[in-house]
Amino acid sequence: MIEVRGLRKEYGAFVAVEDSSFTVDRGEVFGIIGPNGAGKTTTLKSLAGLLEPTEGSVEVSGEPADARETRRRLGFLPEESPLYEEMTAVSYLEFFADLYDVPDDVATTRIHDALDRLELEHRRRAIGDMSKGMKRKVAIARSLVNDPDVLVYDEPASGLDPLTTNYIIEFTKELAAEGRTIVFSAHNLYHVEEVCDRVAIMNEGRIVAEGALGDLRDRYGATEYRVFTTVEVPGASAEGDRYRRVVESMADVESVRKAAVENGGAIDDIRTVEPTLEGLFLDLADSEGRGHSDSEATEA
């Protein structure tokens, strides 16, 4: 469905994205994450056909991302999405439906269906009088007015209150369940874990890791076992009326059990802590940053 090959984007002497390649299958939710300045937004705008690559190619269903037919099949939600604030939600969406040549009767049904699903009640109110959350819902509805196969969402819940944020995340999951292909970026990595099938981690314009969440955890993360004992064992720390030892394998857990028994106690509890996407991201970004610093120091 989406194929990015050797994407490079330069702004003068600055390289925003360098040698990025990935694919997104039909019906998949693909996350792109990274620190500020990592190249996420440039990549998403390239997918939406809004930026021309300096090198490489971006294709959607075999067509260039900036082709007219591609744009008709794609919905884009930028992080910052200025709206025509003097319009009402309905008139604004009707305007965009007209730009996509959506027949009036189809547009009316589609617009009100989207606003119903987004639970936007004050659709005849001027957009300028709406809350930030309501405006974001209008922008999401705009991305759907052409009934796209592919959605590119950049920070869809940015700056919203927790209730609206949760609603938009759940709505994004509903869109994915319908079989739409979604490329999704968010600073809140919990949202990415909730929504995405696979992720690409970007840093300094490059993709430093990519894959399914489980595969990334297996490749880059380590599961911890927090073992609580009724007596003190070597390496444990006191925690209330018991002791805690953190180990990395079930063999280590067995060693803790034996040590507890030898001291006249037992294991009271074991808690498994899986690596989080946030932890993986921080570790990878930090190691990449150190790698660049080391190479730069060597070259200097």
Backbone hydrogen bonds, N-H to C=O, Kabsch-Sander energy under -0.5 kcal/mol:
donor,donor_aa,acceptor,acceptor_aa,energy
2,I,24,V,-2.2
3,E,59,E,-2.5
4,V,22,F,-3.1
5,R,57,S,-2.5
7,L,20,S,-2.9
8,R,55,E,-2.1
9,K,17,V,-2.3
11,Y,14,F,-3.3
14,F,11,Y,-1.9
16,A,9,K,-2.2
16,A,14,F,-0.7
17,V,9,K,-1.4
18,E,205,G,-2.8
20,S,7,L,-2.0
22,F,4,V,-1.6
24,V,2,I,-2.2
28,E,25,D,-1.9
30,F,28,E,-0.6
30,F,182,I,-3.1
31,G,29,V,-0.5
31,G,198,R,-3.0
32,I,184,F,-2.3
33,I,200,A,-2.5
38,A,35,P,-1.8
43,T,39,G,-2.0
44,L,40,K,-2.6
45,K,41,T,-2.7
46,S,42,T,-1.8
47,L,43,T,-2.0
48,A,44,L,-1.9
49,G,46,S,-1.1
50,L,45,K,-2.7
51,L,45,K,-0.9
54,T,8,R,-2.3
55,E,8,R,-1.9
57,S,5,R,-2.1
59,E,3,E,-2.5
60,V,63,E,-3.0
61,S,1,M,-3.8
63,E,60,V,-1.8
65,A,58,V,-2.2
67,A,64,P,-1.9
71,R,67,A,-2.0
72,R,68,R,-1.3
73,R,69,E,-0.9
73,R,70,T,-0.9
74,L,71,R,-0.7
75,G,150,V,-2.7
77,L,152,V,-2.9
81,S,79,E,-0.6
85,E,83,L,-1.3
87,M,84,Y,-1.7
89,A,125,R,-0.9
90,V,123,R,-1.7
92,Y,88,T,-2.4
93,L,89,A,-2.2
94,E,90,V,-2.5
95,F,91,S,-2.0
96,F,92,Y,-1.7
97,A,93,L,-2.3
98,D,94,E,-2.1
99,L,95,F,-1.5
100,Y,96,F,-1.4
101,D,98,D,-1.5
102,V,97,A,-2.7
107,A,103,P,-3.1
108,T,104,D,-2.6
109,T,105,D,-1.8
110,R,106,V,-2.7
111,I,107,A,-3.1
112,H,108,T,-2.1
113,D,109,T,-2.1
114,A,110,R,-2.2
115,L,111,I,-2.4
116,D,112,H,-2.2
117,R,113,D,-2.4
118,L,114,A,-1.9
119,E,116,D,-1.2
120,L,115,L,-2.6
121,E,119,E,-0.9
123,R,121,E,-1.8
125,R,122,H,-1.3
127,I,87,M,-3.3
128,G,85,E,-2.6
129,D,126,A,-1.8
130,M,127,I,-1.9
135,K,131,S,-2.3
136,R,132,K,-2.1
137,K,133,G,-1.8
138,V,134,M,-1.9
139,A,135,K,-2.3
140,I,136,R,-2.2
141,A,137,K,-2.5
142,R,138,V,-2.2
143,S,139,A,-1.5
144,L,140,I,-0.6
144,L,141,A,-1.1
145,V,141,A,-0.6
145,V,142,R,-1.0
147,D,144,L,-2.3
149,D,73,R,-1.8
150,V,73,R,-1.9
151,L,181,T,-3.1
152,V,75,G,-2.9
153,Y,151,L,-0.6
153,Y,183,V,-3.0
154,D,77,L,-3.0
154,D,152,V,-0.6
155,E,153,Y,-0.7
155,E,185,S,-2.3
158,S,155,E,-1.6
160,L,157,A,-1.5
165,T,161,D,-2.8
166,N,162,P,-2.5
167,Y,163,L,-1.9
168,I,164,T,-2.5
169,I,165,T,-2.3
170,E,166,N,-2.3
171,F,167,Y,-2.3
172,T,168,I,-2.2
173,K,169,I,-1.9
174,E,170,E,-1.8
175,L,171,F,-2.1
176,A,172,T,-1.9
177,A,173,K,-2.1
178,E,174,E,-1.1
179,G,176,A,-1.9
180,R,175,L,-1.5
181,T,149,D,-2.6
182,I,28,E,-2.5
183,V,151,L,-2.8
184,F,30,F,-2.9
184,F,182,I,-0.5
185,S,153,Y,-2.0
189,L,187,H,-1.0
191,H,188,N,-0.8
192,V,188,N,-1.2
193,E,189,L,-2.4
194,E,190,Y,-1.9
195,V,191,H,-1.7
196,C,192,V,-2.9
197,D,29,V,-2.8
198,R,29,V,-1.6
199,V,211,G,-2.4
200,A,31,G,-2.8
201,I,209,A,-3.1
202,M,33,I,-3.4
202,M,200,A,-0.6
203,N,206,R,-2.6
205,G,38,A,-1.6
206,R,203,N,-1.6
208,V,201,I,-3.0
208,V,206,R,-0.7
209,A,201,I,-1.1
211,G,199,V,-2.3
213,L,197,D,-0.9
216,L,212,A,-2.5
217,R,213,L,-2.3
218,D,214,G,-2.2
219,R,215,D,-2.4
220,Y,216,L,-3.0
221,G,216,L,-0.6
221,G,217,R,-1.7
224,E,273,V,-2.4
225,Y,247,V,-3.0
226,R,224,E,-0.5
226,R,271,R,-3.1
227,V,225,Y,-0.8
227,V,245,R,-3.2
228,F,226,R,-0.6
228,F,269,D,-3.2
229,T,243,Y,-2.6
230,T,266,A,-2.4
236,A,233,V,-2.0
237,S,244,R,-2.6
239,E,242,R,-3.2
242,R,239,E,-1.2
243,Y,229,T,-2.4
244,R,237,S,-3.0
245,R,227,V,-2.5
247,V,225,Y,-2.5
247,V,245,R,-0.5
253,V,249,S,-1.7
254,E,250,M,-2.1
255,S,251,A,-1.6
256,V,252,D,-2.1
257,R,253,V,-2.2
258,K,254,E,-2.3
259,A,255,S,-2.2
260,A,256,V,-2.3
261,V,257,R,-2.4
262,E,258,K,-2.5
263,N,259,A,-1.2
264,G,261,V,-1.9
265,G,260,A,-3.3
268,D,228,F,-3.4
269,D,228,F,-1.6
271,R,226,R,-2.2
273,V,224,E,-3.0
274,E,272,T,-0.6
280,L,276,T,-2.3
281,F,277,L,-2.9
282,L,278,E,-2.6
283,D,279,G,-2.3
284,L,280,L,-2.7
285,A,281,F,-2.9
286,D,282,L,-2.2
287,S,283,D,-2.4
288,E,284,L,-2.6
289,G,285,A,-2.3
290,R,286,D,-2.4
291,G,287,S,-2.2
292,H,288,E,-2.5
293,S,289,G,-2.2
294,D,290,R,-2.8
295,S,291,G,-2.4
296,E,292,H,-2.6
297,A,293,S,-2.4
298,T,294,D,-2.2
299,E,295,S,-2.6
300,A,296,E,-2.3
